[in-house]
Amino acid sequence: MTSLPDSNATTERPPLWRRPFAIVRENMRVYLIINLATYGLAIIGFLIGLAFPALTAAKGEALVEDGTVELVSWLVNIPPLFALVILGVNVFRLSLLTIVLPSLIVPFAGLAFFGYWAFQIGITLVPTSSQGWVALIPHSLTFVIEVQAYILVALGAYRLGTSWLFPRRIGAQSRRRGYVLGLKQIGLLALPALVLLIVGAVWEAYSLRYFVHPLIQMLL
């Protein structure tokens, strides 16, 4: 005799660590488009930097003038502190200020700022010396890891915009409710993004300290 299902049973919510991946699966098309656009803009910026070296030189001079190069030169010898600084910059300046904050004010605004950043970083990544090309080998992995984190945040900004403007698509009865649900999705996607940013910061700090110089000695 087959027993009937318990009418009082409730569907269990997936564990917290699975929810961000569920959001990505539900929005896989948008996720792939953001990936394509981000890496595409970075590659275009890189090619433009190769074609017009003066642009890359100007970027480098700006980093020298604002003290970034001097700070990095000092921090590279202290990998734990360097990783912490990198993480702080990537979380607050790039993730929060560039992507999230504009999207909280104007729907999808963070996506535009993120696209501009991807184009600019492509120009900045162009090496100006043979040593720079060698350093780009480990730094390419840093770029991939960190950009994947930003893409997750950008997907959250997209979900916030759609939930805010079209709340009924997610079952919300008002834009205010849609906004709140969109914020929750940003929060969920921020969890794996933060993990990736931590991994990227540690890899960047330690690879610059311990891998770049041996590679230069080996390849040049």
Order of alpha helices (4+ residues) and beta strands (2+ residues): alpha-alpha-alpha-alpha-alpha-alpha-alpha-alpha-alpha-alpha
